[in-house]
Amino acid sequence: MSKRIDVSDLNVYYGDFLAVEGVDMVIEARSITALIGPSGCGKSTFLRTLNRMHEVIPGARVEGKAVMDGMDLYGKGVDPVEVRRQVGMVFQRPNPFPTMSIADNVLAGVKLNNRRMPRALQAETVERALSGANLWNEVKDRLDRPGSSLSGGQQQRLCIARAIAVEPQVLLMDEPCSALDPISTLAIEDLMNDLKDEYTIVIVTHNMQQAARVSDRTGFFNIAGTGKPGHLIEMDDTSVMFSSPSEKATEDYISGRFG
Amino acid sequence: MSAVTVPPKPVRRTRRLPRYVPWAVLAGSLALGALVSLLTGEVTVTGVVGFGAIVYVVAITVTSHVVEGARWAKDRLATTLVTAAFALATIPLISLVVLVVGNGVERLSWAFLNDDMVGIYGSMVEGGAFHAIIGTLLITGLASAVAIPLGLLTAIYLTEYATPGPLKRAITVLVDVMTGIPSIVAGLFAATLFMIVAGPQYKAGVIGAVALALLMTPVVVRSCEEMLRLVPNELREAAYALGVPKWLTVLKVVLRTAIAGITTGVMIAIARVIGETAPLLITVGIVANVNLNVWDGRMTTLPVYVYRQYAQGGASVDRAWAGALTLILIVMLLNLVARLVSKVFSPKGAR
């Protein structure tokens, strides 16, 4: 049920400011694609264009094409809400809904959309999503406790459970481990490996080792200077990118000789 | 790393004043204050407390400076000043409650709450405020029914939908200006409006409700706007990312998260208008009997009732105090309900 995304000549704007320019990228189905690059180079901005979250910011807009299995995400008459139902997202900071219990947080995609679901199916969905997010054993006895009562790592896994509970085609992750300790990070990386059998995953990360560990393909973004647009410098299989990249800039960044 | 040449100072234990010292100094200061007060004339409470406070501030700071050092002395001084400001601020509040309860409790009875003023004149001590309570509840209720949805929706528009630009700025400025409208102006506006629309003979509670709604709406807008802004943007994005449409996000995430604060804000707005006298005096007037119809005929509200009874003097003054106490009780009851609502709905954290 995962899908591939073909991005061609994508320009991303904040108002008049061109933030990311001319991205061509193929995101393969059932694989993990990592996006790396220095801060402010537009990788998060690019990620947010893949489920049309970018345009939530006033004045933000996108030019170009992002085609998911034959459907242009930015085509005429495409409802951003429909896109987001197919392309889920996990954010940098865990953001469970503070007014909801753990179970309700998992079911948020259903409940907030006013959809009805039989109780038995609800319980099943909660267990499946929480098991999928590797959290079930830790919270199964306190599903009615508030989501904010969990630790940071657990909250982030709760957010992943919430995202996969609606069964999206693609899962976008914007630095999902940057606020977590190594043990929680490992739990989430293991989880990503499990999830890639079913989902297409795109992850933005500042952690080079993480990109090398989890991803199948890696894209490197860079920026020429402040106020200039970010570009996709190079994209290849992760093993190639980390051993013999074809661009000098990529090699410098990966080996830490940047700037 | 450069070599460390100077060994770090050991952490010293400071000598602290024992717990009882501030109280002892306070007692001594008050005694000294009494003495100074005696020297300037006679001993009064104001004199003792006033002079005593000044002596205490100086004494505790100096004592602390000598025993504990400069940093602790500053801490003591700041603590004293902050506590004094707090005490000063509670004086009017407590004395107001004591005064109203003391004067009003005598006439406040079941009979007072259930009786109107029909056939009460001169120095008769019967009569009550039932008609005024009904009037206050009906008119404030009608005003709230208009102002709360209007204000809340305006706030939602401003925080969730309006794009930065002239329209948003204009609304914000107008709301700010409206917050400052003197209540009598709102009363005159409502009276004039209905005079044009319904003729000069028309008197009804609804005119007062319009005036109150006019005063209430900007307060509701302001407080709701602040509360909606406090909802973290991350929660909105989390909902969008799940494919939740904007209107459902606003309804079920933003409003749901902010509901506790909104309730408090709305209650403050109600409390602001429930005690209005001037606009109701010129729009709704006063009558002696119960009028349940807000669409026709004069009505009495508690503030106007209090004003009228106090103006009449004599035996009526007691009724004025009892009426004032009734009004305070109603506001307190509303506050209690609001607190209960915000307690039930507030986000439950790990704390």
Interface residues (C-beta under 8 A of the other chain):
Chain A: N51 M53 V56 P58 V81 E82 R84 R85 Q86 G88 M89 F91 R93 N95 P96 F97 P98 T99 A108 G109 K111 L112 N113 N114 P146 S148 S149 L150 C159 R162 A163 V166
Chain B: T163 P164 P232 E234 L235 R236 E237 A238 A239 Y240 A241 L242 G243 V244 P245 L248 T249 K252 V253 R256 T257 F345 P347 K348 G349 A350
